[in-house]
Amino acid sequence: MSDLGTLIGTPSKISLFDEQGNLIVKEGEIITIGVIDRASDAGRLGDLVLASLAAEAEPEIERAGEYVEIGEEEPTGVHPE
C-alpha cells in the first residue's frame, strides 16, 4: 500500500464508517493522522486510500465541439418495405 503520510491533508470524497456505524471520516473532511488511526483500527485503510484517491481523480469535463452528423440518418436495405 502507498505511504499513508501522503493521505494527510487530502479531503475525503466519501463518508467512511466502521462496522458498528461509527464515523471514521465524513465527506469533505481533511484526512489527519487521527483519521488514519481510526481507519486502521477499523480495518478500513484500503477504503480510506480510495476515498482520498477519489479526491485526486476529479474528472475533467470538456465541452463538445460542433455536432457533426456522420453517415445517413437511416441505412437503406435494412428494413423490409
C-alpha positions as CSV (number, residue, x, y, z in Angstrom):
1,M,0.0,0.0,0.0
2,S,1.2,3.6,-0.6
3,D,2.8,5.7,2.0
4,L,-0.1,6.7,4.3
5,G,1.5,10.0,5.1
6,T,0.6,11.2,1.7
7,L,-3.1,11.0,2.7
8,I,-2.7,13.7,5.3
9,G,-4.3,17.0,4.1
10,T,-6.3,15.3,1.4
11,P,-10.1,15.8,1.6
12,S,-12.3,12.7,1.7
13,K,-14.8,12.4,-1.1
14,I,-17.0,9.9,0.8
15,S,-18.1,9.4,4.4
16,L,-16.5,6.3,5.8
17,F,-17.9,4.3,8.7
18,D,-16.7,1.3,10.7
19,E,-18.7,-2.0,11.0
20,Q,-20.6,-0.6,14.1
21,G,-21.7,2.5,12.1
22,N,-19.2,4.9,13.8
23,L,-18.0,7.7,11.6
24,I,-14.3,7.4,10.6
25,V,-14.3,10.4,8.2
26,K,-17.1,12.4,6.8
27,E,-17.3,13.6,3.2
28,G,-15.2,16.8,2.7
29,E,-13.3,16.3,5.9
30,I,-9.5,16.7,5.6
31,I,-7.7,13.4,6.4
32,T,-5.5,13.7,9.5
33,I,-3.3,11.3,11.5
34,G,-6.3,10.7,13.8
35,V,-8.5,9.7,10.8
36,I,-5.8,7.3,9.6
37,D,-5.6,5.8,13.1
38,R,-9.4,5.3,13.2
39,A,-9.4,3.7,9.8
40,S,-6.5,1.4,10.8
41,D,-8.3,0.3,14.0
42,A,-11.4,-0.4,12.0
43,G,-9.5,-2.3,9.2
44,R,-10.6,0.3,6.6
45,L,-7.3,1.7,5.5
46,G,-7.8,0.5,1.9
47,D,-11.2,2.3,1.8
48,L,-9.6,5.4,3.2
49,V,-7.0,5.4,0.5
50,L,-9.7,5.0,-2.1
51,A,-11.6,7.9,-0.5
52,S,-8.6,10.1,-0.9
53,L,-7.8,9.0,-4.4
54,A,-11.3,9.9,-5.5
55,A,-10.4,13.5,-4.4
56,E,-7.4,13.5,-6.6
57,A,-9.2,12.0,-9.6
58,E,-11.6,14.8,-10.3
59,P,-12.9,14.3,-13.9
60,E,-12.0,16.8,-16.5
61,I,-15.1,17.9,-18.5
62,E,-14.5,19.3,-21.9
63,R,-17.3,20.9,-23.9
64,A,-18.2,19.1,-27.0
65,G,-17.3,20.7,-30.2
66,E,-19.7,21.3,-33.1
67,Y,-22.2,18.5,-33.7
68,V,-21.3,16.7,-37.0
69,E,-23.6,14.0,-38.3
70,I,-21.8,11.0,-39.7
71,G,-23.4,8.8,-42.3
72,E,-27.0,8.5,-43.3
73,E,-29.9,9.0,-40.9
74,E,-31.4,5.6,-41.7
75,P,-29.4,3.0,-43.7
76,T,-31.1,1.6,-46.8
77,G,-31.9,-2.0,-47.2
78,V,-32.2,-2.7,-43.5
79,H,-35.9,-2.6,-43.0
80,P,-38.3,-4.5,-45.3
81,E,-40.5,-2.2,-47.3
